[in-house]
């Protein structure tokens, strides 16, 4: 079974597109609204919403907790996380489940057109190394088994994404290094496509140096290994 | 108590060493200040003279004041060609320090090489200094906030009775400022410059204190240096020899020497970020001199492990009226890629910018970037081409441009983030 968590930061306009694809738990940042007091039924699909004001890490964590409170999650179930503007343009849930089980993946990362990680995959799925300081774990769209999520949560004493990352960036890279540290296999696939571009956004975020410093500080504090 | 002996740690004090961090760290301590003004000195000065209302502090008088006799010593302040003063006082009040009279500014005479030619006033981090000087042309320079105010009147003499004032105040206090009827000259442009050699026009080099504190580039933005001549913003920029200018984290202006010969690579001991200015193209009609340096040399041994460093690259141009930061969308012709460069027997390029990390005189890593931000791995082990962050860029202009008011850092032409991890220098970005 695949479940979804979508976080949104002023991206409510995209959520209708998500709703048409699948049921999900949506988490809203600040002033976003999406019928947040309503539980909507659309055929057999339920949409739960969690009005939360926080950062990306906090919102994803809240979405997962909400999901786990309303759905009977099994360890081999899969949870997908999407950023609010990363609507899948090429999607196959059967492929996701089969690929993750066939390759014993804990996480499967999705890609965008003009993805800066294209050199890693070519046209096919690849196992990737997320143990380097700058690694390919981008959280704009990815899947993770409940077992892997709970493994990371236990290592972090609770959160999947570290809430120390309050600014833009690095919270997903840190998850990547954590997965490598815990021997969680991570795959990258061009077969699932997301809308929008990925990579290079750090140009326009004024506090990125501070975020990177927080990233390195956490790595050292939690004794994560970094592959050079 | 009237003056403190020079620290005397360094003896190779040169004009290009005049700007150092004013926060009392090890580098600052190496400056052989001629005089240090402390809280105790100011308190004694005030008490001895029975002062109760706002007043300017006569530095010469303060330094010569003898609390035992209740009068100033007869020994004058010895004239020197260069004097450095540290204002080390911490108070909640604002002061104006007057340098005249007993401080022998009258010695500042034309053509007399032994006379006072350079006066540098430093403050500790809790102070902000404003400076102004009245020279023979009756032109008043007023500066923005600075931790170091420096004046070099060159061959322009101070007339008798003229004085230089430096206002010092905490950053949240109003300034007692200066005296003259001539309207203060307002600096509006961000210019990287250099002190001319002895004999030039009066110049004031103002160093802004903190690198992200002021959003208005046109008034007091990022760390920067401004060059003036007697009539206004200079239209002349020149490298110092063939060195480039960089500014560390609001603290010090230093020259980066040429490599592999010449001065040492940049030390990152006191900074985690820097802004590096370079400029391009020969504009002989305005005396704008090309600075072809595109390689920033950093001493790798001064990088701390697990610290994220940031280098902001600013490409400057001259738009016919003032020096501006380059907006490549409007001034593409002014960007002249450097010629190919050979390192370790491998010829590469053209590079737009390079970061070269040196360890004991030998390059350990060189990272280069093309303008288009392409990347790849080269045959040479030393050179790695990487994407770097292309920061928003704009002409240094006022008005309605959406990026007006940003700090210089935010409109850097490019930005490199790097860290030393397990001895390896890694550049960082998504």
Interface residues (C-beta under 8 A of the other chain):
Chain A: X116 X133 X134 X138 X169 X173 X199 X200 X201 X202 X203 X204 X206 X208 X209 X212 X213 X216 X217 X220 X226 X228
Chain B: X212 X272 X273 X306 X307 X308 X309 X310 X387 X389 X390 X391 X392 X409 X410 X415 X417 X419 X421 X422 X424 X426 X428 X429 X430
